[in-house]
């Protein structure tokens, strides 16, 4: 298991740069791809990817699984649970991504891409 701080990276000049909102997701995905990890885990404040924002819509449904393409489209069209660039590095190497809630780690509902992976 690799545990690291996210949100920042280095540019081609070796300077520290900020990746922006949900940049930690992107840095985790890039590291998972570089390491050819078995699974990329994203820990956030919701149980996974929902049909809409569960903090605003009580009837939002958890999407238990989806393809890389579906995940990419959701992130580009406004799903704030993932940085839009997160999916590309893990999709390239078919690395599943597990979304878990830091405030509710035992929650059965989590989102996986491509195939199942266990935390």
N, C-alpha and C positions, 0 to 999 in steps of 0.2 A: 504494500500500500504506500502510495506517495501522497503526502499531505503538504500543501503549499499555500502561501498567500496568493491571492489573485488580484485582478483589477489593473495590474501594471505589467509592462513588458519593456524590452529594450529595443531601440530602433537600430538601423544600420550604422549609426554613429556611436553606438554604445550608450546612448542617453536613455534615462528612465522616462517612459511615456505612460500616460493614463489611458486605459482602453475604453472608458465611458461606462454608462449604466449597464449592469450585468456583464461587465468586462471580465469578471472572475469566471463566468461560464465559458467564455471564449478561451481564456488562458488555460483552463482545465482541459478543454477539448484539444487544444494544440499540444499540450503536454501528453495527453492520452494518445494522440496520434503519433507523436515522436517516440513514445515508449512502446507503441503497439499494445496498449493495455487491453485487458480482457473486458473491461467495463469502465465507462466514465461516469462518475457520480456527481450530480449537481445537487447541492443542499440549499434550500431556499425557504421561503415563509409560507408556502402552500404545498399541498400533498402531491402535486403534479401539474400537468397541463389540463385545463378545464375548457369547456365549451365557451365560457366567457369568464370574466373576473369574479371569482367566488366571494370576494369581499364586498362586491357591489350587487351581485345577483345571487340570492340565497339558493335558487334552484339550479345553479350551474352544475353540470355533470362532469365528473372526472373522466378523462380519456385515458384508459388503461394501457393502450398501445397504439402506435401509429408508425407510419413509414418515415424515413428521413425526409422525403419530399413533403409530406404533410406537415411535419414539424417545421421545416424550413419556411413553408408558406405561412403557417400560423405566426411564426416569429416576425416575418417581414410585414405581415398585415396587422401587427399590433399586439400579439400576445406578449406580455411583458415578462413572462416567466423565463424566457431564454433570450440571450443576445442573438440577433439575426445571423451572425457569422459562426455561431457555435456548432451548427450541424455539419458544415462542410468538412472540417478536418476529420471528424469521427466517421462520417459517411464514406469518405475516401478509403478507409481501412475497415469498414463494416464493424465499427466498435459500438456496441449498444450503450445507450445513455439512460441512467436510472435517475429519476427526479425524486428527491426525498425532502421532507419537511423537518427542519432543525427543531422546531417547536413541537413536533408530533412524530418522532422517529419510528414509532411502532405502527403508524397508520398503514393499513393494508393497501390502500390505493396509492400507486406510484405509476409513473409513465416510463415505458421502455420503448426504444426505437429498434426496429429490425427484428430482434429476437430477445428472449428472456435473459436477464442477468440477475444474479442475487447479490445483495450487499455483503 
